[in-house]
Amino acid sequence: MSDILNLCAVLENAGVEHIKGAPLCDFCTFRIGGPAALVALPENEAGLMSAIRAAEANSTKYIVIGNGSNVLFPDNGFSGLVISTRCLRDIEVDGNILRADCGALLFAMTRAAAQAGLSGLEFAYGIPGTCGGAVFMNAGAYGSDISAVLRSVRCYDIDSGVIRELPADELGLFYRHSIFMDNGRLIILSAEFELEPGDAACIEARMSEIMNKRRASQPLEYPSAGSVFKRQPGYYMGKIIEESGLKGYSVGGAAVSLKHAGFIVNTGGASARDVQALVEHIKSVILKNYGFVPECEIRFIGQ
């Protein structure tokens, strides 16, 4: 606890807002997770880097998160520092270039692009993530992904202590992957996207079409972390989970969605243990029925 108190003092001096014992269920879309020893809420890049440097100097374990739309926090919480980027949400449009802070919501980015008559981000409309999270995992949907429009990323290199700007072709982008997943010493600060001029009405219509598809096919009425498993070549995960008789299968408050079997939903009071047990059960059934173990998209924090 003295380490956390020391960290609080450093964050206070750096002008970074922080909260002791904040429930992590408030920082993720699953609405699951115990208290964090400390949550930092930097308001700008300088604050974000200060929080990281403070944790490094204090030898405190830490994690940087966006909207928490692809994570599962432990029931007993996190004994270190959780750095939330939810306050870093600036978005700028210059010509056909859209620049967004790491904490900018994809919803806001797609709206800004549409209002500027720029096409390319429509696929992301309704994804409950942030710019940083989307770049981190090369998020995608409806036939496109971030790699199709990403121009460059500004990131903080913890080891060198400098800010680097990396072009998209150096980011190792492929299906649900980027170099940031392999190198936790590079922290995304912001990104630039190169979009195409388009008809505003057509862009809005495409976004409405995508949102209607999401509402019709995804369990948006329940807390979740989106698709649980990565696509396996030759298989649609939701389809084979349903064909395995697992649609609606539940463990505690966690259940395979009745609307889309590729989602696990929190039907009320689900614990991280419930979700993990359900994930393992699905894996074992898929292995038995199809001969492979599906890979999770969800990040299990603390494991």
C-alpha positions as CSV (number, residue, x, y, z in Angstrom):
1,M,0.0,0.0,0.0
2,S,2.9,2.4,0.7
3,D,3.9,1.9,-3.0
4,I,0.5,3.1,-4.1
5,L,0.6,6.0,-1.7
6,N,3.9,7.0,-3.2
7,L,2.5,6.7,-6.7
8,C,-0.5,8.9,-5.6
9,A,1.9,11.6,-4.5
10,V,3.8,11.5,-7.8
11,L,0.5,11.6,-9.8
12,E,-0.7,14.5,-7.7
13,N,2.5,16.5,-8.4
14,A,2.1,15.7,-12.1
15,G,-1.5,17.0,-12.1
16,V,-2.9,13.6,-13.1
17,E,-6.4,12.8,-11.7
18,H,-6.4,9.4,-9.9
19,I,-8.8,7.3,-7.8
20,K,-8.0,4.7,-5.2
21,G,-10.1,1.5,-5.1
22,A,-12.2,2.3,-8.2
23,P,-14.4,-0.6,-9.3
24,L,-13.1,-1.9,-12.6
25,C,-16.6,-2.9,-13.6
26,D,-17.1,0.8,-14.3
27,F,-14.2,0.8,-16.8
28,C,-15.2,-2.0,-19.2
29,T,-18.2,-2.9,-21.3
30,F,-18.5,-6.4,-19.7
31,R,-19.4,-4.6,-16.4
32,I,-17.3,-7.1,-14.5
33,G,-14.2,-6.6,-12.3
34,G,-13.2,-5.9,-8.7
35,P,-11.4,-2.7,-7.5
36,A,-8.2,-1.4,-8.8
37,A,-5.6,-0.3,-6.3
38,L,-5.4,2.9,-8.4
39,V,-6.9,4.3,-11.5
40,A,-5.3,7.2,-13.3
41,L,-7.3,9.5,-15.7
42,P,-4.8,11.6,-17.6
43,E,-6.3,14.5,-19.6
44,N,-3.6,14.7,-22.3
45,E,-0.5,13.0,-23.7
46,A,1.8,14.5,-21.2
47,G,-0.3,13.2,-18.3
48,L,-0.5,9.7,-19.9
49,M,3.3,9.6,-20.2
50,S,3.7,10.9,-16.7
51,A,1.5,8.2,-15.3
52,I,3.5,5.5,-17.2
53,R,6.8,6.9,-16.0
54,A,5.6,7.1,-12.5
55,A,4.5,3.5,-12.5
56,E,7.8,2.5,-14.1
57,A,9.9,4.4,-11.5
58,N,7.8,3.0,-8.7
59,S,8.0,-0.6,-10.0
60,T,4.2,-0.8,-10.0
61,K,2.5,-3.0,-12.4
62,Y,0.2,-1.2,-14.7
63,I,-2.0,-1.4,-17.8
64,V,-3.3,1.2,-20.2
65,I,-6.9,0.8,-21.4
66,G,-9.4,2.6,-23.6
67,N,-13.1,1.9,-23.3
68,G,-12.4,-1.6,-21.9
69,S,-14.5,-3.1,-24.7
70,N,-12.3,-6.1,-25.2
71,V,-11.1,-7.0,-21.7
72,L,-12.1,-9.0,-18.7
73,F,-10.9,-7.8,-15.4
74,P,-10.5,-10.2,-12.4
75,D,-13.1,-10.5,-9.7
76,N,-10.6,-9.6,-7.1
77,G,-9.5,-6.5,-9.0
78,F,-6.1,-5.3,-10.1
79,S,-3.4,-4.7,-7.5
80,G,-1.5,-2.1,-9.6
81,L,-2.3,1.0,-11.6
82,V,-4.9,1.1,-14.4
83,I,-4.4,4.1,-16.7
84,S,-7.6,5.0,-18.5
85,T,-7.4,7.1,-21.7
86,R,-11.1,8.0,-21.6
87,C,-10.3,11.7,-21.3
88,L,-8.0,11.8,-24.3
89,R,-10.7,12.2,-27.0
90,D,-9.7,15.0,-29.3
91,I,-10.5,14.5,-33.0
92,E,-9.4,16.7,-35.9
93,V,-10.1,16.6,-39.6
94,D,-7.8,18.2,-42.1
95,G,-8.7,17.6,-45.7
96,N,-9.1,13.9,-46.0
97,I,-7.0,13.1,-42.9
98,L,-8.7,12.4,-39.6
99,R,-6.5,12.5,-36.5
100,A,-7.7,11.1,-33.2
101,D,-6.4,10.7,-29.7
102,C,-6.0,7.2,-28.4
103,G,-9.1,7.6,-26.2
104,A,-11.4,8.9,-28.9
105,L,-14.4,6.7,-29.3
106,L,-14.9,5.0,-32.6
107,F,-18.5,6.3,-32.6
108,A,-17.3,9.9,-32.4
109,M,-14.7,9.3,-35.1
110,T,-17.1,7.8,-37.5
111,R,-19.5,10.7,-36.9
112,A,-16.8,13.3,-37.4
113,A,-15.8,11.6,-40.7
114,A,-19.4,11.5,-41.9
115,Q,-19.9,15.1,-41.1
116,A,-16.8,16.0,-43.1
117,G,-18.0,13.9,-46.1
118,L,-15.2,11.4,-45.7
119,S,-15.7,7.7,-46.3
120,G,-13.7,4.7,-45.0
121,L,-14.7,4.4,-41.4
122,E,-18.3,3.4,-41.8
123,F,-17.5,-0.2,-40.9
124,A,-16.5,0.9,-37.4
125,Y,-19.9,2.6,-36.6
126,G,-21.2,1.0,-33.5
127,I,-18.0,-0.7,-32.4
128,P,-17.8,0.3,-28.7
129,G,-14.0,0.8,-28.7
130,T,-11.5,3.6,-28.9
131,C,-9.0,4.7,-31.5
132,G,-6.1,3.2,-29.5
133,G,-7.9,-0.1,-28.9
134,A,-9.0,-0.3,-32.6
135,V,-5.4,0.2,-33.8
136,F,-4.0,-2.1,-31.1
137,M,-6.1,-5.1,-32.4
138,N,-6.7,-3.9,-35.9
139,A,-10.4,-3.9,-35.3
140,G,-12.7,-4.7,-38.2
141,A,-16.2,-5.6,-39.3
142,Y,-18.4,-5.9,-42.4
143,G,-15.5,-6.5,-44.8
144,S,-13.0,-3.9,-43.7
145,D,-10.7,-3.1,-40.8
146,I,-8.4,-0.4,-39.4
147,S,-5.5,-1.3,-41.6
148,A,-7.5,-0.2,-44.7
149,V,-7.5,3.4,-43.6
150,L,-4.7,3.8,-41.1
151,R,-2.0,6.2,-42.2
152,S,0.3,6.4,-39.1
153,V,0.5,6.1,-35.3
154,R,2.2,8.3,-32.7
155,C,3.4,6.2,-29.8
156,Y,5.4,6.5,-26.7
157,D,8.5,4.3,-26.6
158,I,8.9,3.6,-22.9
159,D,12.4,2.2,-23.1
160,S,13.8,5.2,-25.0
161,G,11.5,7.8,-23.5
162,V,10.7,9.3,-26.8
163,I,7.6,9.7,-29.0
164,R,7.8,7.9,-32.3
165,E,5.7,8.2,-35.4
166,L,5.3,5.0,-37.3
167,P,3.7,4.6,-40.7
168,A,1.0,2.0,-41.0
169,D,3.2,-0.4,-43.1
170,E,5.5,-0.8,-40.2
171,L,2.8,-1.8,-37.7
172,G,2.5,-5.5,-38.6
173,L,-1.2,-5.2,-39.3
174,F,-3.1,-8.3,-40.2
175,Y,-6.2,-10.0,-38.9
176,R,-6.7,-8.8,-35.3
177,H,-3.1,-8.1,-34.9
178,S,-0.5,-5.2,-34.7
179,I,3.0,-4.9,-33.3
180,F,1.5,-3.2,-30.2
181,M,0.1,-6.6,-29.2
182,D,3.6,-8.0,-29.2
183,N,5.5,-5.0,-27.7
184,G,3.9,-3.6,-24.6
185,R,6.7,-1.0,-24.4
186,L,5.0,1.0,-27.2
187,I,2.0,2.9,-26.1
188,I,-0.4,4.3,-28.7
189,L,-0.9,8.1,-28.2
190,S,-2.8,9.0,-31.4
191,A,-3.4,7.9,-35.0
192,E,-4.0,9.4,-38.4
193,F,-6.5,7.9,-40.9
194,E,-6.5,8.6,-44.6
195,L,-10.1,8.7,-45.9
196,E,-11.8,9.2,-49.2
197,P,-14.1,12.1,-50.1
198,G,-17.7,10.9,-50.5
199,D,-21.3,11.8,-50.6
200,A,-22.4,12.7,-47.1
201,A,-25.9,11.2,-47.6
202,C,-24.4,7.9,-48.9
203,I,-22.0,7.7,-46.0
204,E,-24.8,8.3,-43.5
205,A,-27.0,5.7,-45.2
206,R,-24.2,3.1,-45.0
207,M,-23.7,3.9,-41.3
208,S,-27.4,3.5,-40.6
209,E,-27.4,0.2,-42.5
210,I,-24.5,-1.1,-40.5
211,M,-26.0,0.0,-37.2
212,N,-29.3,-1.7,-38.1
213,K,-27.4,-4.9,-38.9
214,R,-25.7,-4.7,-35.5
215,R,-28.9,-4.2,-33.6
216,A,-30.6,-7.0,-35.4
217,S,-27.8,-9.6,-35.0
218,Q,-25.8,-8.6,-31.9
219,P,-26.9,-8.6,-28.2
220,L,-26.4,-4.9,-27.7
221,E,-28.9,-5.0,-24.8
222,Y,-26.5,-6.9,-22.6
223,P,-23.0,-6.0,-21.4
224,S,-20.4,-8.0,-23.3
225,A,-16.9,-7.7,-24.8
226,G,-18.0,-8.3,-28.3
227,S,-16.9,-11.4,-30.3
228,V,-15.2,-13.8,-28.0
229,F,-13.2,-15.8,-30.4
230,K,-11.1,-14.9,-33.5
231,R,-12.2,-16.2,-36.8
232,Q,-10.8,-19.6,-37.8
233,P,-10.2,-20.1,-41.6
234,G,-13.2,-22.0,-43.0
235,Y,-15.4,-21.5,-40.0
236,Y,-17.8,-18.9,-38.6
237,M,-17.3,-19.1,-34.9
238,G,-20.9,-18.0,-34.0
239,K,-22.3,-20.7,-36.4
240,I,-20.2,-23.6,-35.1
241,I,-20.8,-22.6,-31.5
242,E,-24.6,-22.6,-32.2
243,E,-24.3,-25.9,-34.1
244,S,-22.6,-27.4,-31.1
245,G,-25.7,-26.8,-29.1
246,L,-24.2,-24.0,-26.9
247,K,-26.5,-21.1,-27.8
248,G,-28.0,-20.0,-24.5
249,Y,-25.6,-22.2,-22.4
250,S,-24.7,-20.4,-19.2
251,V,-22.4,-20.5,-16.3
252,G,-23.7,-18.3,-13.4
253,G,-24.5,-14.9,-14.9
254,A,-22.5,-15.5,-18.1
255,A,-24.3,-16.9,-21.1
256,V,-23.8,-17.6,-24.8
257,S,-26.0,-15.1,-26.4
258,L,-29.3,-16.3,-27.9
259,K,-29.1,-13.7,-30.6
260,H,-25.5,-14.3,-31.7
261,A,-23.6,-17.4,-30.4
262,G,-20.2,-15.6,-31.0
263,F,-20.9,-13.4,-28.0
264,I,-20.9,-14.1,-24.2
265,V,-23.1,-11.7,-22.4
266,N,-23.4,-10.7,-18.8
267,T,-27.1,-11.4,-18.0
268,G,-26.8,-9.9,-14.5
269,G,-24.2,-10.4,-11.8
270,A,-21.8,-12.4,-14.0
271,S,-18.3,-12.8,-12.5
272,A,-15.0,-13.1,-14.3
273,R,-14.9,-16.7,-13.1
274,D,-18.2,-17.4,-14.8
275,V,-17.0,-16.0,-18.1
276,Q,-13.7,-17.9,-17.9
277,A,-15.5,-21.2,-17.1
278,L,-17.8,-20.6,-20.0
279,V,-15.0,-19.8,-22.4
280,E,-13.1,-23.0,-21.4
281,H,-16.3,-25.1,-21.8
282,I,-16.8,-23.7,-25.4
283,K,-13.2,-24.4,-26.2
284,S,-13.5,-28.0,-25.1
285,V,-16.7,-28.6,-27.1
286,I,-15.2,-27.0,-30.2
287,L,-12.0,-29.1,-29.9
288,K,-14.1,-32.2,-29.6
289,N,-16.4,-31.4,-32.5
290,Y,-14.1,-29.6,-34.9
291,G,-10.6,-30.6,-33.9
292,F,-9.2,-27.1,-33.0
293,V,-9.1,-24.8,-30.0
294,P,-10.4,-21.4,-30.8
295,E,-8.3,-18.4,-29.9
296,C,-9.9,-15.6,-27.8
297,E,-10.2,-12.0,-28.9
298,I,-10.9,-11.0,-25.3
299,R,-7.9,-10.0,-23.2
300,F,-7.9,-11.6,-19.7
301,I,-6.3,-9.0,-17.5
302,G,-4.1,-10.3,-14.7
303,Q,-3.4,-13.7,-16.3
